[in-house]
Amino acid sequence: MLFKDLKSLAYEYEISKIEPKDYSYITENLKYPFYEWQKEAFELFLLNERIRDAKLIKNESIPPLHLMFNMATGSGKTLLM
């Protein structure tokens, strides 16, 4: 999903913004801290997961998840994964 689609679906399903405290259990166990672009990508991934959960609660069908981070070489995709 695109960034705009995620934001509009989050509004539609009344999902709040993802905060760093929501995933601190993950970032506290990383060797290196996230850069800002990695943090944003990870928060959008978590937002997508919350939208999928909201759809399941409302008994809506959801397609299988195909995950891809389209980021430049050397931008930290491995750390993000």
C-alpha beads as a LAMMPS data file, in Angstrom:
LAMMPS data file: protein, C-alpha beads

81 atoms
80 bonds

1 atom types
1 bond types

-500.0 500.0 xlo xhi
-500.0 500.0 ylo yhi
-500.0 500.0 zlo zhi

Masses

1 110.0

Atoms # bond

1 1 1 0.000 0.000 0.000
2 1 1 1.071 3.508 -0.600
3 1 1 1.643 6.026 2.154
4 1 1 -1.505 8.003 1.219
5 1 1 -3.636 4.859 1.229
6 1 1 -2.394 3.852 4.667
7 1 1 -3.143 7.275 6.139
8 1 1 -6.686 7.351 4.743
9 1 1 -7.403 3.779 5.900
10 1 1 -6.042 4.578 9.360
11 1 1 -8.461 7.502 9.525
12 1 1 -11.323 5.323 8.262
13 1 1 -10.684 2.629 10.891
14 1 1 -9.953 5.210 13.615
15 1 1 -6.439 3.955 14.225
16 1 1 -4.148 6.269 16.140
17 1 1 -0.641 7.252 15.125
18 1 1 2.092 4.750 15.909
19 1 1 4.346 6.029 18.695
20 1 1 7.929 4.897 19.451
21 1 1 6.766 3.513 22.802
22 1 1 4.528 1.101 20.857
23 1 1 7.565 -0.735 19.500
24 1 1 10.239 0.041 22.085
25 1 1 10.538 -3.671 22.881
26 1 1 12.001 -4.065 19.387
27 1 1 14.234 -0.992 19.187
28 1 1 15.750 -1.703 22.605
29 1 1 17.124 -4.979 21.219
30 1 1 18.777 -3.565 18.096
31 1 1 22.513 -3.196 17.699
32 1 1 22.096 0.237 16.074
33 1 1 19.299 2.796 16.503
34 1 1 16.937 3.513 13.607
35 1 1 17.600 6.453 11.342
36 1 1 14.586 8.687 10.792
37 1 1 13.676 7.078 7.418
38 1 1 13.905 3.587 8.924
39 1 1 11.714 4.646 11.825
40 1 1 9.113 6.029 9.423
41 1 1 9.141 2.848 7.306
42 1 1 8.770 0.671 10.405
43 1 1 5.909 2.791 11.755
44 1 1 4.101 2.513 8.412
45 1 1 4.555 -1.263 8.523
46 1 1 3.015 -1.356 12.019
47 1 1 0.188 0.901 10.844
48 1 1 -0.501 -1.537 8.004
49 1 1 -0.644 -4.403 10.520
50 1 1 -3.144 -2.512 12.680
51 1 1 -5.326 -1.827 9.627
52 1 1 -5.244 -5.538 8.711
53 1 1 -6.252 -6.428 12.292
54 1 1 -9.116 -3.924 12.171
55 1 1 -10.356 -5.436 8.912
56 1 1 -10.264 -8.930 10.426
57 1 1 -12.254 -7.747 13.434
58 1 1 -14.919 -6.406 11.059
59 1 1 -14.888 -9.714 9.139
60 1 1 -13.614 -8.055 5.974
61 1 1 -11.494 -10.070 3.600
62 1 1 -7.853 -9.164 3.340
63 1 1 -5.398 -10.245 0.672
64 1 1 -2.210 -12.076 1.611
65 1 1 0.542 -9.730 2.728
66 1 1 3.323 -9.132 0.232
67 1 1 5.974 -7.125 2.037
68 1 1 8.533 -4.986 0.230
69 1 1 10.572 -2.056 1.468
70 1 1 11.544 0.050 -1.542
71 1 1 14.589 1.808 -0.136
72 1 1 17.950 2.802 -1.584
73 1 1 21.060 0.661 -1.352
74 1 1 22.767 1.174 1.994
75 1 1 19.713 2.710 3.661
76 1 1 19.383 -0.053 6.271
77 1 1 16.781 -2.462 4.911
78 1 1 18.526 -5.404 6.581
79 1 1 18.354 -3.769 10.001
80 1 1 14.711 -2.918 9.354
81 1 1 13.861 -6.485 8.439

Bonds

1 1 1 2
2 1 2 3
3 1 3 4
4 1 4 5
5 1 5 6
6 1 6 7
7 1 7 8
8 1 8 9
9 1 9 10
10 1 10 11
11 1 11 12
12 1 12 13
13 1 13 14
14 1 14 15
15 1 15 16
16 1 16 17
17 1 17 18
18 1 18 19
19 1 19 20
20 1 20 21
21 1 21 22
22 1 22 23
23 1 23 24
24 1 24 25
25 1 25 26
26 1 26 27
27 1 27 28
28 1 28 29
29 1 29 30
30 1 30 31
31 1 31 32
32 1 32 33
33 1 33 34
34 1 34 35
35 1 35 36
36 1 36 37
37 1 37 38
38 1 38 39
39 1 39 40
40 1 40 41
41 1 41 42
42 1 42 43
43 1 43 44
44 1 44 45
45 1 45 46
46 1 46 47
47 1 47 48
48 1 48 49
49 1 49 50
50 1 50 51
51 1 51 52
52 1 52 53
53 1 53 54
54 1 54 55
55 1 55 56
56 1 56 57
57 1 57 58
58 1 58 59
59 1 59 60
60 1 60 61
61 1 61 62
62 1 62 63
63 1 63 64
64 1 64 65
65 1 65 66
66 1 66 67
67 1 67 68
68 1 68 69
69 1 69 70
70 1 70 71
71 1 71 72
72 1 72 73
73 1 73 74
74 1 74 75
75 1 75 76
76 1 76 77
77 1 77 78
78 1 78 79
79 1 79 80
80 1 80 81
